[in-house]
């Protein structure tokens, strides 16, 4: 079995694969203070809750955008399966062509989502990763990664309001139908939601316009914790939870 790990700034997603099937997935906070022993024990306990024996894991593959934890996770891999993990890095086959001035500039998190998206859809795709840091990337039907946009996520909109005002506070991030709020809490919630949703909608539409895309031949994909905020009347959005984990599995298969 394969354990795929997608380490982002605030959390790490785990997916356990047996052949092409994901048997189980879970997430934990990206805590830099945890030791390899603590992490490996936590992972084993979470797997055991599902009656999964960690001793059956043959390999680990990891995408990390938090370099400070890479050495810890290398030790975790050795504790779980007795060998070093595969880290997403230059030199691996990924099945897509990175059309960047410097391809090494593209974060491994964006790469694995692009690979996962192209595994599922052969046409043009726009991938919205709606997490604490939000990315919007365009990969064409020729499997060329042509670039994207990096912007604050909805949680950073929320935090900036509370940080910059002595009287404002943390609120639940939620969808809304109407723009005006009749309390401070509702006004903040609507401001966060509409600022985030409208910004993403405008960016996606600009990508479609600039690249002269036919919306009927372009798939819009969303993933991440805030993906449910992203409904749009102008185009259909396919929500795919844990897209990066499927990308990791695809890269693993390409490099076996």
Steps between C-alpha positions, in 0.01 A plus 500: 500500500600862444467785750480837320555816708422855387658743749369857481558802723226425752417133455620176349268269306561125499364245255553124519482328161466132418562475127278775347257527790531747788408295805515777758591866535548736792658834585709634787643843578844580357660527845874561464559407866392136468781246498523216249410253774188698594388532140558136410311389813208732417486373141507136616221565753280672240549209262435248775162664568404384149648153558792579270841357587772758430740210445333442162616842369772449240581861404441864588481785251499857627431848370614766745491879494633516857874422475538511879313169538658310209772334711241399761281335237799321354549341841126427519527307174787292635305425818190393305637309202875479559608722210528863394197657334472631145486880516353694207808664349678571172583186307177313564267419213179697549325460164450874440721773354568795733507812278660727759807723459648280771299179548657452845305807617172308489410359841459126528145557631399664172675229299322208667160665457573565133604136452188380683279726290650384171461137605125561524438743213660510156371845398613843625478528876506783752576383854397707801666389822291676763714476812666752733717591202286479186642416159327504161690319222440434131609178329407461135391194304862444392594439867684832519498681834480861383499679834258634751413736783591488870279694744391502865243241603172573675656438843758773437221743406345415836823530699592835347169651616551382858869599503459852364209606722476506877121450486469228234527131575522155344180384327384182333568502127178413320314545172236767459231589247459870577773760515391714796548392861282644777747431783877536535544122489287462186665801334842341554382161377353650185808711438730199529279275288426743217855639485638148467236352271484799264879530479534135397211523256655805331842334477359182346304703246814698414698177446226376267495833312878548470554146372198508268355187659168343415328450834333187359847349449646623829455331836510713814616297802492605864665333796597597854321598820320804351395335173134504604505883491562508127169447319470715189206567268718537190670161504477163673765413758603139564597462865761228554610454862863394554595561136867527598502149647379354169774700326758348734372150420524575127859625533591193705366273225690694231830452684472139614 
